[in-house]
Amino acid sequence: MTGRLIGTGSYVPDHYLSNEDIAKIVDTSDQWIRERTGVVRRHIVEEDTTATMAVQAAKRALEDASIQAEEIDLIIVSTIVSDVLMPCTACYVQNEIGAVNAFCFDLNAACSGFLVAYSTALGYIEMGLAKKVLLIGTELLDWTDRSTCILFGDGAGAAVIEAVDGARASICMHSDGSKGDSLLLPRNGTITMNGQDVFRFAVSKVPKVIKELLEQQQKTAGEIDYFILHQANKRIIDAVAKRLQVEESHFPCNIEEYANTSSASIPILLDELRKEGTLKKGQKIVLTGFGAGLTWGAVYMEI
């Protein structure tokens, strides 16, 4: 028994900042940002918090899955910027949506967070400890930080995973703590990042972990319908496609609209693809996350 995706939801603030808006506060330009990142605008909270965005995404995922909150056995929230140190955001979500039967916890794996949450959910399901799991990635980052404001946006994405027989799934996860200083967020501080180190890490490790995953499944890259990567940088996504020798059309991308929403990026993209009808039953999907830690991994799933 393993888990199958049965519902998705997402929430992003209506308010956004274009590249032209960002150029008013830092020495940059729309052309410079587009060429190096693929970002055109990013959505920014005005009154929302990580917790309230998580609730909205969760409600939409439950509606899409056509299940009641009381049916959820487990809620896992991935975030690096919880509103409070305790209680966890997952417990806040539980209370707000009425998931009275769910066990709840948060995890912190930065941009790999949704992938880690998904992997954790599969573990609970395969051990028989949960039948329906609600996963949420929700992030709110400091757009006034002049060193990283061009890169990040705010938002939340959610997915409902249900225990089923016959579905196929597998996981490959890795970490390298010796490279942790490449991407840091100190308590009460701002993000510091060695952009070149992170770019080289992603372009090198992501194709390798995808190949490792495909070997587990005894499949080729050409058999995969879509590779859904963490939306960190369009150049990274294009480079991964090239190294795998797969057409870029198999690598959906929405970074132009939302920028890097950290652990929310994969579920937001999943929700968009599901709502527009791109994802169809029977398709083979690879999810790939990478980020601070350094951490990286991939999950194979069948819709």
N, C-alpha and C positions, 0 to 999 in steps of 0.2 A: 504494500500500500504506500502511496506517495501523495503529493499535493498537486492539484490542478487549479489554475487561475479561473475564477468564476465571476469576478467583478472588479472594476477599477473606478477610481474617482480622483479628482484633483481640484485644487483651489489655488488661484494666484490673485493677488490684489489687482484692482482695476487701474490703479495709478502706476505709471511707468516713467522711466527716464530714457530718452533717446541718446544716441551717441553725441548728438549736438548739445544736449543738456549737460552731459558729462564733460564735454569740451569746455564748458564755461567755468568748471571748477578745477580742471587739471589741464596740463599742456598736452593735448592730444587732438585727434580729429576723427571724424566718422570714417574716413578712408583708412587711417592707420589701424583703428580698432577692427574694422571689417576684415582687412587683409590678414591680420595676425591672430584673430580669434573667431571670426564669423559672427560675432555679436552685433546686433543692430539696436536692440533696446532691452531693458530689464525691468521687471515689475517690482515695485517697492511698496512695502506696507506703509499705511498711514495710521491706522488704529489697530490693526490685527497684531497678534503675537504668534509665536510658533505653535502654541497650544490651540488657539482659536482656528488657525489655518488647518491644523491637523483634524479638528472636529469636522470642519466643513468637507474636507476630502474624505473622511471616514463615512460620513452620512451619504455622500454620493456613491461611494463604493458599495455600501450596503444596498442602496437602491438599485444599482446596476446588477448586483448579484441576486436581487429579489429574495433577500433573507432579512429576518429581524435581528436586532442587536442582541437579543437574549440568546440567540443561537451561537454567538461567538464564544469560543473556549479560551482564546488567547489573543492578547493585543500586544504587539511589539512596535515601539516607536523608535526610529533612528533620528537622532538630532545631535548637533554639537552645541546648540545654543538654547537649551531648555530655559523657560521663563524663570524657574526657580531651581535650586539644587535638589530640593525634595519638597513634596512628593514628585514622582516621575510624571512626565507628560502623558504616558499611557494611562495612568490612573485618572488623570483629568479627563481624557477622552472617554474612558469607561463611564464615568459619572455623567458626562454631558450627553452621551448617546444612549445610555441605559443598558449597557452590556453587562448586566449584573452577574452573569455567570463566568465572566472572563478573568483569567489570571493576567496580570499586566506588568510589563517592565520596559525600560528604555535601554538602548545600547548606543555606543559612540564608536563608529568606525569611519567617521568623516564621509568622504564622497563614495566610499565603498559600502556605506551603511545599509542601504536598501538590500544590496546583495547579501550581506551578512544576515540581515533580518530574514530574508527569504530562505537562506540556508538553515537558519535556526528553526524556522517554521517547519521545514521538511523533516528535521530531526524529531521534533515533537510529534508530528503526524506519524512518522514511521515507527516510533516507539509506542504508538497508541495513546498518547497523552492529550491529543487534541484532534478534533474533526474539522473545525472551521477556525481559521486564523485571520485576523485583521492586521495587515502590515502597513505602516505609515512612515514616510520620510518627510520631515518638515524642517525648513531652515529659514532663518532670518539673519542676514549679515549686514555689516555696517557699510552702507553705500557712501558714507562721508569719508571713509578711509581712502586717502588719495592714492595709495600704492596699489589697491586692488579693486577700486570701485568700477572699473571698466569690465571686470570679469564676472561679477556675481549678481544674482537676483534672488528674490524671495518667493517662496511658494511651498506647497505641500502636495504630495501624491499618495494614494492609498491603493491597496489591493486586497482582495479576499481570496484566500487559498482554502480549498476544500479537499478532504481526504477522499481518494478514489482508488479503485483497483484498476490495474492495467495501464495507467499513465506512466510515462518514462521521464525520469529526471536524474540528473547527476550534477556534481559540484566539484570545482577545483578552487581552492583558496590558498593565498600565500601572504606572508608579511616579511618585511625587512626593517627591523627597528634601528639598524645602524644608519639608515638614511632618514631618520625621523626629523632631523633639523632642516630638511629640504622644504618642509611645509609645516609651519607652527602657528598656533593660536594660543598665546599665553592667557591665563585668567586675567580678566579686566584689561586685556590688551587688544592688539589688532593683528591680523594675519600677516606673517612674513613668509615669503615664498621665493625659492630659487627657480625661476621659471624655466630656465634651460635644463636644469636637472630633472624637474618634473616632466618636461616634454620628452626628454630622452628616455626616462624611466617608462613612461606610458607607451611610447612607440615601440620600445623593445619588449616589455613584459606582456602587454595585452595580446599581441598576436601569438606569443608562446603559450599563454594560458588557454587561449581559445583552441589552439592545436592540441594541447594536452587534453582538454575536455572532449574534443571531437574523437580523439583516439579512444577514450573511455567508451564512447557511444558507437565506435566503429563507423563513423560517418565522415564524409568529406565536407569541406566548406561549401561546396556547390550544392549540397543537399539541404542547407539551412535557408529557410525563407527570409528571416530577418535577423540581423545582429543589432541588438539594442544596447548601445554603449552609454555609459555615463557621459553627459553632455558638458564636457570641460572645455573643449576647444575644437573647432571644425578642422583645423589642420591635423590634430591627433586622429580624429575619426577617418579622415581621408588617407592618412599614412597607414593606418591599420588595414583599411580596405585594400590598399595597394600591396601591402606585404602578404595578405592572404590571397591575393589575386582574385578578388571578388568585386563585382561591379558596385559602385557607390550607391546605386539604387537599393541595395540590400541593407544599407546602413541608414535608417531614418534619422533625421536630425531636426531639432527645433531650437537649437541654441540661438539662432537669429532672433527669436522672439523673447526668450526667457533668460538668456545667459546661463551661467553655471549656478544651478540651484542645489548643489552638493547632493546629499542623499535623496532629495526630492526629484532629481532629474529623471531617473529611470522610470519611476511610477507615473510622473506627469506625461512622459512620452508614451508609455504603455496606454494610458488613458486616452490620449489623443488618437492613437492608432486604432484602439478598440472602438471609440465613438465614431470615427470616420469610416469604419468598416474595412480597414486594411488588414486587421488580424482576423483570421478565419479558422474555424474548427479544423483540426488535423495538421495545422502548420507546425513547423519545427523552428524554435526560437532559441537564440543564445543571448543571455543578459551578461554584460560585462561591466564591472565597477573597478575603479582604481582611485587611490588618493592617499591622504596623509597616513602616516604610520611607519614606513610606507606599506600600504595594503593593496592587493589586487586579486581578482578572481573572476570566475565565470560560472554560469549556471545554464544547463541545457533543460528546456522545457518543451512540452507539446501542448498546444492550445486545445 
